[in-house]
Amino acid sequence: MNPKLIPITNSSQIVSYAYLAATQLLIIGFKKAGSYYTYPGVPQSVVNAFAQATSHGTYLNQNIKKQYTATQITEAELDALLAQGAPAAAPKAAKKRRPNKVRLTSLEAMIAQHPFLNAVF
């Protein structure tokens, strides 16, 4: 197994995966015949959910295979893809964004800072 692939130990179908965030390419390694498939256009949020799923195979079947086109690749193609762009080690959960702080200023304070506004207001 390529060292850049993230192993999955609790699946009967899937042995590993990698995600190339720059190109939104998900690569999944299957136990059956040691085959690899690519799924282009998969957003990071879907990969995060896949990585955290209780059943990786069920999540793959319900949320990835139905929406994204799979292409089987050889090990040589896999190695070439992983050499081009290092995959995210293990997708991190999306950070919660804090809303931007809106600074409210009174009209009087704004006019004091910018006297030209006095003519407008």
C-alpha positions as CSV (number, residue, x, y, z in Angstrom):
1,M,0.0,0.0,0.0
2,N,1.2,3.5,-0.9
3,P,2.3,5.3,2.3
4,K,0.3,8.4,1.3
5,L,-2.9,6.4,1.5
6,I,-4.9,6.6,4.7
7,P,-5.7,3.1,5.9
8,I,-9.2,2.0,6.8
9,T,-9.2,-0.9,9.1
10,N,-12.8,-1.4,9.9
11,S,-14.3,-1.9,6.5
12,S,-15.1,-5.1,4.6
13,Q,-14.9,-3.3,1.2
14,I,-12.4,-0.5,1.5
15,V,-8.7,-0.7,2.5
16,S,-7.6,2.9,2.1
17,Y,-8.2,6.3,0.6
18,A,-6.5,9.6,-0.2
19,Y,-7.8,13.0,-1.0
20,L,-6.1,15.6,-3.2
21,A,-7.8,18.8,-2.0
22,A,-6.3,21.0,-4.7
23,T,-8.1,19.0,-7.4
24,Q,-10.9,17.7,-5.2
25,L,-10.0,14.1,-6.2
26,L,-10.9,11.3,-3.9
27,I,-9.0,8.0,-4.4
28,I,-10.3,4.8,-2.8
29,G,-8.5,1.5,-2.5
30,F,-10.7,-1.6,-2.4
31,K,-9.9,-5.0,-1.0
32,K,-11.3,-6.7,-4.0
33,A,-8.3,-7.4,-6.3
34,G,-6.4,-4.5,-4.8
35,S,-8.2,-2.1,-7.2
36,Y,-8.2,1.7,-6.9
37,Y,-10.8,4.2,-8.2
38,T,-10.8,7.9,-8.5
39,Y,-13.8,10.2,-7.9
40,P,-13.3,13.7,-9.2
41,G,-15.1,16.8,-7.9
42,V,-15.7,15.5,-4.4
43,P,-15.8,18.4,-1.9
44,Q,-13.8,18.4,1.3
45,S,-17.0,18.2,3.4
46,V,-18.0,14.9,1.7
47,V,-14.6,13.5,2.4
48,N,-14.7,14.5,6.0
49,A,-18.1,12.8,6.4
50,F,-16.7,9.7,4.6
51,A,-13.7,9.6,7.0
52,Q,-15.9,9.9,10.0
53,A,-18.7,7.5,8.9
54,T,-19.5,4.5,11.0
55,S,-19.7,2.4,7.9
56,H,-17.3,3.6,5.1
57,G,-18.8,1.2,2.5
58,T,-22.4,2.4,3.2
59,Y,-21.4,6.0,3.1
60,L,-19.5,5.4,-0.2
61,N,-22.5,3.7,-1.8
62,Q,-25.1,6.2,-0.6
63,N,-23.3,9.5,-1.0
64,I,-20.3,9.1,-3.4
65,K,-21.0,6.4,-6.0
66,K,-24.4,7.9,-6.8
67,Q,-23.1,11.4,-7.3
68,Y,-19.6,11.1,-8.6
69,T,-18.2,9.2,-11.6
70,A,-15.6,6.6,-10.8
71,T,-12.6,5.7,-12.9
72,Q,-10.5,2.6,-12.2
73,I,-6.8,3.3,-12.1
74,T,-3.6,1.2,-12.0
75,E,-1.1,1.3,-9.2
76,A,1.3,3.2,-11.5
77,E,-1.4,5.8,-12.1
78,L,-2.1,5.9,-8.4
79,D,1.6,6.5,-7.6
80,A,1.7,9.3,-10.3
81,L,-1.4,11.0,-8.9
82,L,0.0,10.9,-5.3
83,A,3.3,12.2,-6.5
84,Q,1.7,15.2,-8.1
85,G,-0.1,16.4,-5.1
86,A,0.3,15.2,-1.5
87,P,-3.0,14.2,-0.1
88,A,-4.4,15.6,3.1
89,A,-3.1,13.4,5.8
90,A,-6.5,12.9,7.4
91,P,-9.2,15.4,6.7
92,K,-9.8,17.6,9.6
93,A,-13.2,18.5,10.7
94,A,-14.3,21.8,9.3
95,K,-13.5,24.6,11.6
96,K,-16.5,26.5,13.0
97,R,-16.2,30.0,11.7
98,R,-16.8,32.9,14.0
99,P,-18.9,35.6,12.5
100,N,-17.1,38.8,11.7
101,K,-17.4,41.3,14.4
102,V,-19.3,44.3,13.1
103,R,-18.2,47.5,14.7
104,L,-21.1,49.8,15.1
105,T,-20.3,53.4,15.4
106,S,-22.6,56.2,16.2
107,L,-23.3,58.7,13.5
108,E,-21.9,61.5,15.7
109,A,-18.6,59.6,16.1
110,M,-18.4,59.0,12.3
111,I,-19.0,62.7,11.6
112,A,-16.3,63.6,14.2
113,Q,-13.8,61.3,12.4
114,H,-14.9,62.4,8.9
115,P,-16.1,66.0,8.9
116,F,-17.1,65.9,5.2
117,L,-20.0,63.7,6.3
118,N,-21.4,66.6,8.1
119,A,-22.5,68.1,4.8
120,V,-24.4,64.9,3.9
121,F,-26.1,64.4,7.3
